[in-house]
Amino acid sequence: MKSNRFYSKKQETKVAKNLGLKRTANSGATSFDKGDVKGEHILIECKTLTKPQKSHSIKKEWIDKNKEEAFSRGKRFSVLAFDFGDGNNYYILNEMDFKELYSAWVELYGEE
């Protein structure tokens, strides 16, 4: 059986590659570099399951901690990425950030 770390690293690598970002070395476990995936303006915390499931519990403390770490590193967005163990990623962000991203989308593509 493969370790949880194996599945976590696999998810982090996939998120980073799909978004054109960098995976944080040692999964952000050092005091000077936090989060699992990062870019100039974003810090992403990844949570994965080791086998496919129909639900995934999300803890508010994960979101709050990532928001604090993003702020302390000058990142504009903090996002929680999770999957159901099936390799498909989903992203959670707060309403203010979602509204900002959606407004940018509407400005670029219009509302229809």
N, C-alpha and C positions, 0 to 999 in steps of 0.2 A: 504494500500500500504506500502511496506517495504521501509526503508530508503536506501539512497546511501551507507551509512556506513555498512549496513547489507551485501550488495552485494560485497563491497570492502573487508570486512573481510573474506567473504566466498572464494573469489578469492585468497587472500593472504594465507589463510590456506591451500588451495588446492595446490598452487605453492610450499609452504614450504614442505608439506607432499610429493608431487611427486618428489621433488629434494633432500629430506633428509636434509633440512635446517631448520632454525628457523624463525618464524614470529616475527617481531619486535613489542613489546608492544606499544599500542597506535598509531600504524601505522607510527612510526618514527616521531611523532609530537613534541617530546622533543628536546631540544638543544644538548643533549649528545648522542642520539641514533637515527640515520637517516635511511631512506630506509624502505621498507615494509617487505622484506625477506632478511636474511643475512646468510652467512657462513663464514668460516675462510678467504676465498679468493674472495668472491663475495658479491655484494650488488645489490638487485633487487628492482626496483620501479614498482608497479603494477597499472594498469589502467583498469577499467572494465566498461561495459555498463550495465544498469539495465534491459534492454530487448533486445532480439535478433535484430540485425541490420546487414545490408550488408556492412557497412563501419564504420571506426573508425578513427577519426582524431588524428594524432600523432604530438605532438609539440616538436620541437628541444630543447626547453628550458627544457623539462622533461629529455631528454637524457643528456644534458649538466650539469644540476643540479645534477643528479644522479652520473655522472662521477666525479664531484668535491667532492661530499660527500663520494664516494667510496675512492678516493685518500686521502682525509683528514683522513680517518679511516684505511688506510693501506691495502685496498682491491685491488686485482689485476684486477678484472673484475667488470664492471658495466653493468647491463642489464635492459631493459625495458620489462616487461611482460604485454601483453594486451589480451583482448578477445573481441569478437563481441556480448557479452551478451548471448552466447550459452554454456558457460562453457569450451570451448576449448581455451587453452592458446597458444599464439605465443610470440616469444622472439626476441628482437632487440638488436644487439650489433654492435660495430664499426668494420670496416674492419680489423684493426690490431688484435683485439681480435679474430675475426672469423678465420683469417689466422692461429693464434697460436693454436686454438682449432682444426682446420682442420688438421694442421701438426701433432698434437698429435694423431689424429684419424688415419691418414695414417701410422704413425710410429707403431701404435698398430695393425692395421688391413690390411694395404697395400692399394694400389690404384688399383681399378678394374673398 
